[in-house]
Amino acid sequence: MTKAFRAYAPASAANLSVGFDLLGVALKPINGAPLGDFVTVRPSAAAGCHVSCSGRFAHKLPADPKKNIVYEAYLLYKKALTELGQGMLNLELELEKNLPVCSGLGSSAASVVAAVCALDAIHGNALGEEGRVKLMGQLEGRISGSIHYDNVAPCYFGGLQLIIGENGIISQSLNVFKDWYWVSCFPGIKVSTSAARAILPAQYRRQDVIAYARRLAAFVHACHCGNERLAASCMQDVIAEPYRAQLIPGFDLAREYGAALRAVATGISGSGSSIFSVFTDKAAAEDMKEWLERNFIANEDGFCHICAVDEEGARVEQIEV
C-alpha cells in the first residue's frame, strides 16, 4: 500500500525575556485549536517534487513554489539521502500555512520542522532524530542568516527548551509550570528578524551582561526546583526588549495592562511582533486576551490565544492516499 504522511509543528515563543537566543517554548491553545503548520507528503507519478500551499497565511508566501522553504527542505533532504546512498521518492508536498511570517511565533521553524518530519517519515525515518534536527537547523539558518535553535528545538521536541550548543547537545528540556496560562497575541503587523537584530547595540554594558547571565541562571534553577515565584521575578529583558519595543506599536501599554492584572510576565515573543503575557489566573488571562483583541490587534490578520505549553512538539501521522 502506498503511504502518505501528515506532520504538524506547533508555534513557539523564543527568548521569553530572560533567555535571549537561549530559551524557547512550544505553545498550544487551551481550546484545542491547532496553532502551527501542517505538511502533507504523498508519492507522485511526476518526477521531482511539486509544492502546493493552503491555509490562512498561504497568500503571504512566495508565488514561486521553488522559493518556498518547504521546497528547500526537499532539496536539502534529497542531498542528505544521497550522502547516505539512498534515493529520493517523487513527491507532492502540501504546506498548510497557519502561522504568519515574521510574527515572532516561530513561523519558519514550524514549516521547516513539519516538512523535515514528513519527508523523513515517508522515507522510513532514514535520517533519524539527530539527522532531522541537524537539517532543521540548517534550513532555519538559511532564513535567519545563522543557525538558531530557539524556535526549532521547542517546535520539534516540545516543552520549554534551553539551548545548549555544547558537547553535541543542542537543547535540554526544562520543567514547566503547568498552571501558567500563556496569552499569545499577534497584532497583524510584521517585524522582520533582520530589522529586529539590526536595532540591537553592537556592545552591551558589563552590568547588563551580568544581569542577563544572573537572571537566566536563576530562571533555570527555579524551573528545576519548581520555584514559580523566583522564575517569574527573573523574566526581565535587558538585552532586546529595551530596543525592540519601539518596533511594536502598543507594546508598552499592553505590558502595563498585564501588570495591572498581575501577570507573571509580559514580553516580546521572539523578535516580535507577537507578544506573550503569562498568568496563573485563567480569568485574568481571559481579560488580557479581550483587551489585546480590542486594543493591540491592528488588522484582520491578527489573533490572540490563551495557550498552555505544548509538551508533545512535532508529530506525524500516516494518512490515506
Order of alpha helices (4+ residues) and beta strands (2+ residues): beta-beta-beta-beta-beta-alpha-beta-alpha-alpha-alpha-beta-beta-beta-alpha-alpha-alpha-alpha-alpha-beta-beta-alpha-beta-beta
